[in-house]
Amino acid sequence: MNDDFARFEHEGWERVAHKYDSVWSSVTRQFIPYLVNAAEVAAGMSVLDVACGPGYVSDAVRKAGGIPKGIDFSGKMIAIAQTTFPDLSFVQGDAQNLPFEDAGFDRVLINFGLLHLSRPEKGCAEACRVLKSGGRFGFTVWAGPEENPGAKIVNDAIETHADLDVGLPEGPPHYLYGDRHECQKVLEQAGFDGNSMNYDTRTVEWSLPNASHFFHAERDAGVRTAGLLARQSPEKLDAIRVAIENGIQRHARGSEIVLPMAARVVVVSKA
């Protein structure tokens, strides 16, 4: 993993920032209440929302009585957050080198952001550094295909039909910290009390307008999978699209499609 991956992710999110809200937030936002509740955000707490995107975690923190500050490496995402929530505080910056002093926050939250870091363990260590003693770090990561029907459809289609060797910069695993013991070990190395870790799996229902929505979301409003899809031949891309659409159709309920999506909700205390 290297700075090439960081540049790839940054350029990607700058490109698709304006599409994220309409395409992905209807599923990722559903995990925010679980995250805020698991972290036990309470009135008056200072909370850092890392990889804040459009600012929804910060808004949820405010509604819980906390005092949020959002940070994201994408200037375009920060602009969207500031427009959407003009009375909240957002800054542009790097999750792996947070521009904050030690021990300044009661909570640090990351909703699906660790996956986009070139060194997620550095992001965890930075979260630990800026937390007060006894403060809590909470984050979400996608569960793997064996527990996550939506992920399995895309994963199977890509593994079956895609050319995987297309020169993308190496990044962290797609299902980062999907194993409880691996996750605990990383968090202990970052300075957290591993015995305090809560590691839950939550599943939500993602309502899709049609069977092709997920494919287009990955191709047009994502970064990592979009990079892979952009480098496929037309024939391979079409085979992937058909496989995803066929998988999605199995989740049709009458005229609507409801896709289960599962994620880990992890909370740990600073040692």
Sequence and secondary structure as in RCSB ss.txt:
>XXXX:A:sequence
MNDDFARFEHEGWERVAHKYDSVWSSVTRQFIPYLVNAAEVAAGMSVLDVACGPGYVSDAVRKAGGIPKGIDFSG
KMIAIAQTTFPDLSFVQGDAQNLPFEDAGFDRVLINFGLLHLSRPEKGCAEACRVLKSGGRFGFTVWAGPEENPG
AKIVNDAIETHADLDVGLPEGPPHYLYGDRHECQKVLEQAGFDGNSMNYDTRTVEWSLPNASHFFHAERDAGVRT
AGLLARQSPEKLDAIRVAIENGIQRHARGSEIVLPMAARVVVVSKA
>XXXX:A:secstr
  HHHHHHHHHHHHHHHHHHHHHTHHHHGGGHHHHHHHTT  TT EEEEET TTSHHHHHHHHTT EEEEEES H
HHHHHHHHHSTTSEEEE BTTB SS TT EEEEEEES GGG S HHHHHHHHHHHEEEEEEEEEEEE  TTT HH
HHHHHHHHHHH    S     S TTTT SHHHHHHHHHHTTEEEEEEEEEEEEEEEEESSTTHHHHHHHHH SHH
HHHHHTS HHHHHHHHHHHHHHHHTTEETTEEEEEEEEEEEEEEE 
